[in-house]
Amino acid sequence: MATVISQGLQTLLTIVFLRIKTCMIRLKLRKPENMLKTSFATIRFGLSPFIIIATDSILMVLLNTVLQKYGSDGSGDMLITAGTIIQSFHLLVMNPLGGITGGCQGLISYNYGAGNTKRVKKAIMCTQLWATLYTVVMFILTFTATKHFVRLFTPDEEIALFTVGYLRIFEMMIIPLSFQYQNVDSLTALGQIRFSLPMSLFRKGMFLASLLVLPALFGAGAAFFAEPICDLVAAIVSTTLLWTNIDKILRKREQEGLKV
């Protein structure tokens, strides 16, 4: 109920804010000139973040299933308890990161549309700097203060110590993950869905493969290594993809002039 109430109030607050006179860009209802084309473009741009959020939920369910299956020695319930706490912590960390990288999309898109390609690059690099600084702080907190977060969920000392160890493994590559988030969001803002969507799916595929293979080979606890493995590999691949194509994308925009 708390979730539903907060979502309703958030929606109401957003609508009210976008309707007040002091808002620079007010929300207005008008029919697009080409409804089908506009709808298709909206769906196309929203497809990448939609898949990220939807598959995250599915993969977390699969993680619990794998922990239960391979924790047949009686540790399954404890592993799922640890996994639930870890997922809560991960969500707490990732939401602000998504706010940093996603919040810059409007700036990147605006300058890209205006043909100000130098500012596009600057926005990408500045956002990456802030995303990296944020994840460095969270990485330090993960290894110094997570026991306090875990104890919010359980007073049991054994479960708390058990969870802290796996949580540190799960968040081991949180700094490279900032590059994955920024690369995907930047390419989406530039309208390069042909790059951003496969990059998102690649990371999810890596996580799924690791989740199925590692526990089968090394036991249930190895499932928590799936996250750092896919974070590191996806960050390397997406960063390489972005910076080998960004100049060509921006050069093409410059040649087009201000035509949309």
Disulfide bonds with the S-S distance in Angstrom:
none
